[in-house]
Amino acid sequence: MRGLLTNYKYLLLGIALVLLGLHLASSSLNQDADTGKTGRFIMQVYAPIHSTVSWPFAKTANLMGRYLLLMDLKEENRKLSENNRALRLRIMRLDELEAENKRLRHLQKYKVPREITPIYAPVIARSLSPESRTLLIGKGTKDGVEKNMVAISPDGLVGHINVVTTNSARVLLITDPGSVIDAVVQRTRATGIVKGKNPALCSLNFLNRTEDIEVGDLVVSSGLGGVFPSGMTVGQVVTVERETTDMFLYVDVFPAVSFDKLEDVIIIPGTVMPADPKTEEGPGEEILDYSAEDPEDAE
């Protein structure tokens, strides 16, 4: 290639000079209205040469313009994508705040006696063990939470606090096998003991086989036993079995609370049984009843 340019350098130089001359002549002729025969001949000769020579440059300029436009569009698209992601994230946060506000308003609809200050606590973890069904809440002793306090929701009874630390506490759910609640069937006032059976059910034990118990009956806490206040909704009877050879009924209770969807709980003091004068000094404390629908009824 280098040798070719060397051999034909004079020819190429001559062509370049001719093109330059034609270009200058054409430019000077364009300024005069009457170019004459010579001028028209030069323009006629130069026009196709100019078109041929300038075509690659015009194409290159066109491609460069398109490339720059595409780069601008790409940058603009990137900025729009970033803004879109930021707006979507903000909308998600606003939706979460709105959902949290709805949950808190729902919790605050639950009425407690005037002398009781409820503690609203978020659920921060759930037990994955099939043997132990618990919740971890984000409130502890620094917030006033104590062992054996009761966890509830507007739907019903959740469980009770069995372990508490400075900034968290563990709630033993009513479906845990270690949970025991003295309960009563609201329609017939038949009493029994509710125990955790599996993650979805509780069992109502020690009901006499002659008791009038039907599917759909509501079961509430009786207030006995020293932990759970009276009148708290436990759940609904879903199974009743009568064995002729057994003196007790087999009753399953479906909890009123959906534990897997629970995000917040209300913590209230549990029932305090009167002190036994044989073992403790001083008068016993009054049993608190949370079954009143209105604060005035609880006084």
Sequence and secondary structure as in RCSB ss.txt:
>XXXX:A:sequence
MRGLLTNYKYLLLGIALVLLGLHLASSSLNQDADTGKTGRFIMQVYAPIHSTVSWPFAKTANLMGRYLLLMDLKE
ENRKLSENNRALRLRIMRLDELEAENKRLRHLQKYKVPREITPIYAPVIARSLSPESRTLLIGKGTKDGVEKNMV
AISPDGLVGHINVVTTNSARVLLITDPGSVIDAVVQRTRATGIVKGKNPALCSLNFLNRTEDIEVGDLVVSSGLG
GVFPSGMTVGQVVTVERETTDMFLYVDVFPAVSFDKLEDVIIIPGTVMPADPKTEEGPGEEILDYSAEDPEDAE
>XXXX:A:secstr
 HHHHHHTHHHHHHHHHHHHHHHHHHHHHHTSS  HHHHHHHHHHHHHHHHHHHHHHHHHHHHHHHHHHHHHHHH
HHHHHHHHHHHHHHHHHHHHHHHHHHHHHHHHHTS   TT   EEEEEEEE   SS  EEEES  GGGT  TT E
EEETTEEEEEEEEE SS EEEEETTSTT EEEEEETTT  EEEEEEEETTEEEEE  BTTS   TT EEEE S S
SSS BT EEEEEEEEEE TT SBEEEEEEESS GGG  EEEEE        TTT  S      B   SSHHHH 
